[in-house]
Amino acid sequence: MAETKEPSAFRRFTDKLAVEAEPGLTTAQLMLTNHDLKPVEPARRQWGPWNFVGFWIADSFNINTWMISSSMIVGGLSWWQSWLCVWIGYAISGCFICLTGRIGATYHIGFPVVSRSSFGIWGSLWPVFNRAAMACIWYGVQSYIGGHCVYIMIRAIWKSWDRETIPDTFTEASGTTTADYASFFIFWLCSLPAIWFPVEKIRHLFTVKAYFVPAAGIAFLIWAVVRADGIGPIVRQPAKVQGSKLAWQFVAGVMSSIANFATLIVNDPDFSRFAAKPRDALWSQLFTIPIGFAVTSFIGIIVSSSSTIIYGGEPIWDPLVLLERFIDDGGPAQRFGAFVIAFAFALAQLGTNIAANSVSAGTDMTALLPRFLTIRRGGYICAAVGLAMCPYNLLTSSNQFTTYLSAYSVFLSSIAGVMISDYYFVRRGYLEVKELYDGRKEGPYFYNYGIHWRAYVAYISGILINVVGFAGAIGTDVPIGATYIYNVNFFGGFIISAGVYWGLCKLSPIPACSDRWMEVGDEIEDLRLAYDSQNASQEDDDDMSRGYKEGHDAKLV
């Protein structure tokens, strides 16, 4: 009898790292799925409409939201014009969120799997990588802002914790100090336990945040207004620009609000897939997003306006800087108030980081290497990258970071355009979910070598429409028309990519499409992904949902 060969140490190590997988999967399928990527089973569909309301209320109360409208006022708009930009921008973002979120809520699959229907089984890896990279960068940036909250909390207890007096080991050009970096590291370290919990359970974090953080924000508003004996001069200040400059500044304000949502627009299926019913992720998101973000922006405007009366000079747009000033000139009571508000902001940053970054990056990384990564492992990799990237380097110049975000929103708008066009206009809501995990060449989403060339032509077209304008944004002389196009970069990228994709699919039809509106995903309760390539039995057909049977009876293009 032949001896059984002992597996190598490397093989034993990789076997220990490998995640649990459904029995019977082929090698290709092991590169396409694991438990975190599979359609969410009914037991884990625990997000109701109020969970989504709490999620977005919690997400709206973060430092970035406070400062978006303030940047518009600095750009020359009056307070009510900047606030109107916020309403319009986030209302449009809410519509986009609902469009992508419905796919996840109906078929209970995340962004990496949704993108396979449009970009191809293997072609989807590039947009997934793009989203994962953006999430890691944002994780670092949001953590550094959260570190500023920790800095204020410590300083409220010990006023000696001061970046001006603590010996600095960083250069002035680095954009940080020893005290700031230590605070950043403390926030980063304390955030790690929150990554451990599964996505269907972290809804409780957003519920707590939705109650506590807005209350702290309103308390900050009342505190500032009382100290200023009024709401400040900014509410009486007219716009600083007029005519066409005012119009384009208004457009820029709307687009900055949408750009702040570009990443969430693409990956909303990562959360909506946990919805109990598709409608749970519709109205709750459509109305909560503009209302929540507009209220937060309004508080930011009034608090900053009040600072001009309290301290004189230019308004203090960063609420954390204003809190520092309150600590400097206040007694124990004010320091306690500053501590509580800073703690609320730290909780807000934590929730935003988990929702928009670690879960998204974890889901995306799971799709890149499903044999060895889960959402939890991917989340910790995201946190490690966020620490290693030294986010304070990006924040040395607000213009530099804004330019970077605008450029990345171009890439994400093209991805969103292809996804939405594929689902709503080409396939009419029909997806064969099991085939999205099928690596066989005859699968409807395999296309050419696993890559869908139509999607990539549309994706590149959406980017090219903005390339010249982006060159102008970084200082190159370009035609004024290119600049105007780039001013509406998200819409330009989205409309061109969606239109080109639809047109190419009309000229060269693709498989697995319906000739009428047909969403069948919510009827699927148990979907086994393993298949027998030699003998597809009738038993397997019986396990398919009734929705799939109806879908196959429809006329397929």
Secondary structure, DSSP 8 states (H G I E B T S, - for coil): --------HHHHHHHHHS----TT--HHHHTT--TTTS---GGG--B-HHHHHHHHHHHHSSHHHHHHHHHHHHTT--HHHHHHHHHHHHHHHHHHHHHHHHHHHHH---HHHHHHHHH-TTTTHHHHHHHHHHHHHHHHHHHHHHHHHHHHHHHHH-TT--TTTS---S-GGGS--HHHHHHHHHHHHHHHHHHTS-TTTTHHHHHHHHHHHHHHHHHHHHHHHHHHTSS-GGGG---S--HHHHHHHHHHHHHHHHHTTHHHHHHTHHHHTTBSSGGGGTHHHHHHHHHHHHHHHHHHHHHHHHHHHHH-SS----HHHHHHHHHHT--HHHHHHHHHHHHHHHHHHHHHHIIIIIHHHHHHHHHHSTTT--HHHHHHHHHHHHHHT-GGGGGG-HHHHHHHHHHHHHHHHHHHHHHHIIIIIISTT---GGGGG---TTSTTTTBTTB-HHHHHHHHHHHHHHHHHHHHHTT----HHHHHHHHTHHHHHHHHHHHHHHHHHHHS--SS-BSS----GGG---------SS---HHHHHHS-HHHHHHHHS-B-
